[in-house]
Amino acid sequence: MEIPEKISNIMQRILESEDDWKALYMASWGAVFHWLEPEYKNTALWDKPLKLGLPASKKGYQEYTPSQLCGILKSKDIYFTLNHLQTLFSLLEELTAELCPIMCNGLNINTFQFKHCEDFLLGKDPYQNFKTGILVSEIKELRLAKETRNCFIHSKSKVDKKWLEAFKESRGIDSEAKIGDKLPVYVPQVEEWHELCKQIVSKIKIAVLQS
């Protein structure tokens, strides 16, 4: 079966989303190390309010002290990283919603209940017509990534009970984190989850082409 253009586009957006994430990351730190600190740190302007250029705004500038702007940009790492995770899951949910009716005889999927997405990816009833070869271990790790995304959106990036349960289910051990702790998630971990999503997309693509 040929992959429909809309589904192919979603797959491509998943593959390319890492570039968008890391471009923001690089731009943030580039502004710190190649502009703000070299030009303003250790000068009288470091803690002085300045009208720093922002051509896209109506005013054409935003007022910060250079030290204040540096602090804001340096604090955005976790936001950029977890926002990328949010984007990944939005695209995966969109992919399953578009693909399910095609591969499962018009059956629609409720992506608001992630268990349905998991069952679809594993080819469980009522989605047994679609066999992807995705492993249970991959789905367990995907669930941990999803619960991390949920904590970022709903719990101010704090660990909750579902996250702890997903961690133990995926890793086979209890996390050292406790409910209410800051999410112990960093760039390399989200990179691994991005690679997992790419593997899942690759298996989906093969399954569609072979159907």
LOMARMAR-453031 format. One record per residue (C-alpha): residue number from 1; residue in one letter; x, y, z. Coordinates in steps of 0.05 Angstrom, whole numbers, padded with zeros to 5 digits. Example, Ala and Ser with C-alpha at 12.3 -4.5 7.8 and 13.67 -1.06 7.14 Angstrom:
2
<r nr="1" rest="a" px="00246" py="-00090" pz="00156"/>
<r nr="2" rest="s" px="00273" py="-00021" pz="00143"/>
# end
This chain:
211
<r nr="1" rest="m" px="00000" py="00000" pz="00000"/>
<r nr="2" rest="e" px="00025" py="00069" pz="-00017"/>
<r nr="3" rest="i" px="00030" py="00116" pz="00043"/>
<r nr="4" rest="p" px="-00021" py="00172" pz="00039"/>
<r nr="5" rest="e" px="00010" py="00241" pz="00032"/>
<r nr="6" rest="k" px="-00020" py="00268" pz="00097"/>
<r nr="7" rest="i" px="00008" py="00210" pz="00137"/>
<r nr="8" rest="s" px="00075" py="00215" pz="00102"/>
<r nr="9" rest="n" px="00078" py="00288" pz="00121"/>
<r nr="10" rest="i" px="00065" py="00273" pz="00194"/>
<r nr="11" rest="m" px="00120" py="00221" pz="00194"/>
<r nr="12" rest="q" px="00168" py="00271" pz="00163"/>
<r nr="13" rest="r" px="00149" py="00324" pz="00215"/>
<r nr="14" rest="i" px="00167" py="00274" pz="00270"/>
<r nr="15" rest="l" px="00235" py="00260" pz="00238"/>
<r nr="16" rest="e" px="00249" py="00335" pz="00229"/>
<r nr="17" rest="s" px="00224" py="00359" pz="00296"/>
<r nr="18" rest="e" px="00292" py="00346" pz="00329"/>
<r nr="19" rest="d" px="00323" py="00399" pz="00284"/>
<r nr="20" rest="d" px="00271" py="00450" pz="00306"/>
<r nr="21" rest="w" px="00282" py="00434" pz="00380"/>
<r nr="22" rest="k" px="00358" py="00438" pz="00377"/>
<r nr="23" rest="a" px="00356" py="00502" pz="00335"/>
<r nr="24" rest="l" px="00320" py="00537" pz="00393"/>
<r nr="25" rest="y" px="00370" py="00507" pz="00442"/>
<r nr="26" rest="m" px="00430" py="00531" pz="00401"/>
<r nr="27" rest="a" px="00400" py="00600" pz="00389"/>
<r nr="28" rest="s" px="00388" py="00610" pz="00464"/>
<r nr="29" rest="w" px="00459" py="00591" pz="00484"/>
<r nr="30" rest="g" px="00489" py="00625" pz="00424"/>
<r nr="31" rest="a" px="00457" py="00691" pz="00445"/>
<r nr="32" rest="v" px="00488" py="00682" pz="00515"/>
<r nr="33" rest="f" px="00558" py="00662" pz="00494"/>
<r nr="34" rest="h" px="00566" py="00701" pz="00429"/>
<r nr="35" rest="w" px="00529" py="00765" pz="00444"/>
<r nr="36" rest="l" px="00506" py="00781" pz="00515"/>
<r nr="37" rest="e" px="00565" py="00758" pz="00556"/>
<r nr="38" rest="p" px="00621" py="00780" pz="00509"/>
<r nr="39" rest="e" px="00589" py="00848" pz="00498"/>
<r nr="40" rest="y" px="00560" py="00866" pz="00566"/>
<r nr="41" rest="k" px="00589" py="00823" pz="00622"/>
<r nr="42" rest="n" px="00641" py="00858" pz="00665"/>
<r nr="43" rest="t" px="00617" py="00925" pz="00640"/>
<r nr="44" rest="a" px="00574" py="00979" pz="00672"/>
<r nr="45" rest="l" px="00517" py="00958" pz="00626"/>
<r nr="46" rest="w" px="00510" py="00887" pz="00654"/>
<r nr="47" rest="d" px="00457" py="00906" pz="00705"/>
<r nr="48" rest="k" px="00430" py="00968" pz="00669"/>
<r nr="49" rest="p" px="00361" py="00965" pz="00636"/>
<r nr="50" rest="l" px="00370" py="00969" pz="00560"/>
<r nr="51" rest="k" px="00323" py="00971" pz="00501"/>
<r nr="52" rest="l" px="00347" py="00909" pz="00466"/>
<r nr="53" rest="g" px="00325" py="00901" pz="00394"/>
<r nr="54" rest="l" px="00264" py="00859" pz="00377"/>
<r nr="55" rest="p" px="00244" py="00879" pz="00306"/>
<r nr="56" rest="a" px="00182" py="00834" pz="00304"/>
<r nr="57" rest="s" px="00148" py="00871" pz="00361"/>
<r nr="58" rest="k" px="00108" py="00936" pz="00353"/>
<r nr="59" rest="k" px="00158" py="00974" pz="00395"/>
<r nr="60" rest="g" px="00218" py="00943" pz="00360"/>
<r nr="61" rest="y" px="00252" py="00927" pz="00426"/>
<r nr="62" rest="q" px="00243" py="00895" pz="00494"/>
<r nr="63" rest="e" px="00274" py="00923" pz="00557"/>
<r nr="64" rest="y" px="00320" py="00878" pz="00598"/>
<r nr="65" rest="t" px="00384" py="00883" pz="00636"/>
<r nr="66" rest="p" px="00435" py="00838" pz="00599"/>
<r nr="67" rest="s" px="00444" py="00797" pz="00663"/>
<r nr="68" rest="q" px="00368" py="00787" pz="00668"/>
<r nr="69" rest="l" px="00363" py="00764" pz="00595"/>
<r nr="70" rest="c" px="00421" py="00716" pz="00604"/>
<r nr="71" rest="g" px="00387" py="00686" pz="00665"/>
<r nr="72" rest="i" px="00322" py="00676" pz="00627"/>
<r nr="73" rest="l" px="00356" py="00643" pz="00567"/>
<r nr="74" rest="k" px="00399" py="00597" pz="00610"/>
<r nr="75" rest="s" px="00336" py="00573" pz="00647"/>
<r nr="76" rest="k" px="00300" py="00552" pz="00583"/>
<r nr="77" rest="d" px="00337" py="00487" pz="00572"/>
<r nr="78" rest="i" px="00284" py="00443" pz="00605"/>
<r nr="79" rest="y" px="00227" py="00482" pz="00573"/>
<r nr="80" rest="f" px="00255" py="00473" pz="00502"/>
<r nr="81" rest="t" px="00270" py="00399" pz="00517"/>
<r nr="82" rest="l" px="00202" py="00381" pz="00546"/>
<r nr="83" rest="n" px="00165" py="00423" pz="00496"/>
<r nr="84" rest="h" px="00198" py="00380" pz="00443"/>
<r nr="85" rest="l" px="00171" py="00319" pz="00478"/>
<r nr="86" rest="q" px="00102" py="00350" pz="00477"/>
<r nr="87" rest="t" px="00109" py="00362" pz="00402"/>
<r nr="88" rest="l" px="00130" py="00290" pz="00390"/>
<r nr="89" rest="f" px="00069" py="00262" pz="00425"/>
<r nr="90" rest="s" px="00022" py="00310" pz="00391"/>
<r nr="91" rest="l" px="00049" py="00285" pz="00324"/>
<r nr="92" rest="l" px="00046" py="00211" pz="00345"/>
<r nr="93" rest="e" px="-00026" py="00220" pz="00367"/>
<r nr="94" rest="e" px="-00042" py="00255" pz="00301"/>
<r nr="95" rest="l" px="-00008" py="00198" pz="00263"/>
<r nr="96" rest="t" px="-00048" py="00143" pz="00298"/>
<r nr="97" rest="a" px="-00113" py="00182" pz="00289"/>
<r nr="98" rest="e" px="-00102" py="00188" pz="00214"/>
<r nr="99" rest="l" px="-00075" py="00118" pz="00204"/>
<r nr="100" rest="c" px="-00124" py="00077" pz="00245"/>
<r nr="101" rest="p" px="-00185" py="00085" pz="00200"/>
<r nr="102" rest="i" px="-00144" py="00066" pz="00139"/>
<r nr="103" rest="m" px="-00111" py="00005" pz="00169"/>
<r nr="104" rest="c" px="-00169" py="-00020" pz="00212"/>
<r nr="105" rest="n" px="-00230" py="-00017" pz="00166"/>
<r nr="106" rest="g" px="-00254" py="00053" pz="00184"/>
<r nr="107" rest="l" px="-00245" py="00044" pz="00259"/>
<r nr="108" rest="n" px="-00231" py="00110" pz="00294"/>
<r nr="109" rest="i" px="-00185" py="00116" pz="00354"/>
<r nr="110" rest="n" px="-00193" py="00159" pz="00416"/>
<r nr="111" rest="t" px="-00123" py="00189" pz="00423"/>
<r nr="112" rest="f" px="-00143" py="00224" pz="00488"/>
<r nr="113" rest="q" px="-00136" py="00155" pz="00521"/>
<r nr="114" rest="f" px="-00065" py="00135" pz="00507"/>
<r nr="115" rest="k" px="-00080" py="00062" pz="00522"/>
<r nr="116" rest="h" px="-00117" py="00061" pz="00456"/>
<r nr="117" rest="c" px="-00056" py="00087" pz="00419"/>
<r nr="118" rest="e" px="-00014" py="00033" pz="00454"/>
<r nr="119" rest="d" px="-00062" py="-00022" pz="00434"/>
<r nr="120" rest="f" px="-00062" py="00004" pz="00362"/>
<r nr="121" rest="l" px="00014" py="00004" pz="00358"/>
<r nr="122" rest="l" px="00017" py="-00066" pz="00387"/>
<r nr="123" rest="g" px="-00039" py="-00092" pz="00341"/>
<r nr="124" rest="k" px="-00084" py="-00112" pz="00398"/>
<r nr="125" rest="d" px="-00159" py="-00122" pz="00394"/>
<r nr="126" rest="p" px="-00196" py="-00085" pz="00362"/>
<r nr="127" rest="y" px="-00135" py="-00062" pz="00320"/>
<r nr="128" rest="q" px="-00109" py="-00132" pz="00304"/>
<r nr="129" rest="n" px="-00112" py="-00120" pz="00230"/>
<r nr="130" rest="f" px="-00050" py="-00075" pz="00235"/>
<r nr="131" rest="k" px="00014" py="-00110" pz="00255"/>
<r nr="132" rest="t" px="00075" py="-00065" pz="00264"/>
<r nr="133" rest="g" px="00125" py="-00108" pz="00300"/>
<r nr="134" rest="i" px="00131" py="-00055" pz="00354"/>
<r nr="135" rest="l" px="00155" py="-00087" pz="00419"/>
<r nr="136" rest="v" px="00120" py="-00085" pz="00487"/>
<r nr="137" rest="s" px="00186" py="-00059" pz="00517"/>
<r nr="138" rest="e" px="00185" py="-00001" pz="00467"/>
<r nr="139" rest="i" px="00113" py="00016" pz="00487"/>
<r nr="140" rest="k" px="00131" py="00015" pz="00561"/>
<r nr="141" rest="e" px="00187" py="00065" pz="00548"/>
<r nr="142" rest="l" px="00141" py="00106" pz="00505"/>
<r nr="143" rest="r" px="00091" py="00108" pz="00563"/>
<r nr="144" rest="l" px="00146" py="00136" pz="00608"/>
<r nr="145" rest="a" px="00160" py="00190" pz="00557"/>
<r nr="146" rest="k" px="00086" py="00205" pz="00553"/>
<r nr="147" rest="e" px="00079" py="00210" pz="00629"/>
<r nr="148" rest="t" px="00138" py="00257" pz="00629"/>
<r nr="149" rest="r" px="00102" py="00300" pz="00577"/>
<r nr="150" rest="n" px="00040" py="00299" pz="00621"/>
<r nr="151" rest="c" px="00078" py="00321" pz="00683"/>
<r nr="152" rest="f" px="00108" py="00378" pz="00642"/>
<r nr="153" rest="i" px="00039" py="00401" pz="00619"/>
<r nr="154" rest="h" px="-00004" py="00387" pz="00681"/>
<r nr="155" rest="s" px="00042" py="00384" pz="00741"/>
<r nr="156" rest="k" px="00092" py="00441" pz="00730"/>
<r nr="157" rest="s" px="00147" py="00391" pz="00713"/>
<r nr="158" rest="k" px="00139" py="00355" pz="00779"/>
<r nr="159" rest="v" px="00139" py="00279" pz="00788"/>
<r nr="160" rest="d" px="00071" py="00247" pz="00801"/>
<r nr="161" rest="k" px="00046" py="00177" pz="00817"/>
<r nr="162" rest="k" px="00034" py="00157" pz="00744"/>
<r nr="163" rest="w" px="00104" py="00177" pz="00725"/>
<r nr="164" rest="l" px="00133" py="00134" pz="00781"/>
<r nr="165" rest="e" px="00090" py="00075" pz="00759"/>
<r nr="166" rest="a" px="00112" py="00084" pz="00686"/>
<r nr="167" rest="f" px="00185" py="00089" pz="00707"/>
<r nr="168" rest="k" px="00182" py="00023" pz="00746"/>
<r nr="169" rest="e" px="00143" py="-00012" pz="00690"/>
<r nr="170" rest="s" px="00195" py="00009" pz="00638"/>
<r nr="171" rest="r" px="00260" py="00004" pz="00677"/>
<r nr="172" rest="g" px="00242" py="-00052" pz="00725"/>
<r nr="173" rest="i" px="00265" py="-00013" pz="00786"/>
<r nr="174" rest="d" px="00237" py="00043" pz="00829"/>
<r nr="175" rest="s" px="00259" py="00113" pz="00812"/>
<r nr="176" rest="e" px="00299" py="00151" pz="00864"/>
<r nr="177" rest="a" px="00252" py="00210" pz="00851"/>
<r nr="178" rest="k" px="00193" py="00223" pz="00896"/>
<r nr="179" rest="i" px="00125" py="00254" pz="00883"/>
<r nr="180" rest="g" px="00134" py="00329" pz="00877"/>
<r nr="181" rest="d" px="00207" py="00326" pz="00857"/>
<r nr="182" rest="k" px="00230" py="00361" pz="00794"/>
<r nr="183" rest="l" px="00228" py="00315" pz="00734"/>
<r nr="184" rest="p" px="00296" py="00281" pz="00728"/>
<r nr="185" rest="v" px="00297" py="00289" pz="00652"/>
<r nr="186" rest="y" px="00353" py="00319" pz="00611"/>
<r nr="187" rest="v" px="00371" py="00329" pz="00538"/>
<r nr="188" rest="p" px="00404" py="00260" pz="00527"/>
<r nr="189" rest="q" px="00342" py="00225" pz="00554"/>
<r nr="190" rest="v" px="00295" py="00262" pz="00507"/>
<r nr="191" rest="e" px="00344" py="00248" pz="00450"/>
<r nr="192" rest="e" px="00335" py="00174" pz="00466"/>
<r nr="193" rest="w" px="00260" py="00181" pz="00466"/>
<r nr="194" rest="h" px="00263" py="00218" pz="00400"/>
<r nr="195" rest="e" px="00303" py="00159" pz="00372"/>
<r nr="196" rest="l" px="00249" py="00112" pz="00399"/>
<r nr="197" rest="c" px="00195" py="00152" pz="00363"/>
<r nr="198" rest="k" px="00236" py="00148" pz="00299"/>
<r nr="199" rest="q" px="00241" py="00072" pz="00306"/>
<r nr="200" rest="i" px="00166" py="00067" pz="00317"/>
<r nr="201" rest="v" px="00153" py="00111" pz="00256"/>
<r nr="202" rest="s" px="00200" py="00067" pz="00215"/>
<r nr="203" rest="k" px="00163" py="00004" pz="00236"/>
<r nr="204" rest="i" px="00096" py="00036" pz="00221"/>
<r nr="205" rest="k" px="00120" py="00057" pz="00152"/>
<r nr="206" rest="i" px="00144" py="-00013" pz="00136"/>
<r nr="207" rest="a" px="00078" py="-00043" pz="00160"/>
<r nr="208" rest="v" px="00038" py="00005" pz="00117"/>
<r nr="209" rest="l" px="00080" py="-00007" pz="00055"/>
<r nr="210" rest="q" px="00074" py="-00083" pz="00064"/>
<r nr="211" rest="s" px="-00002" py="-00082" pz="00075"/>
# end
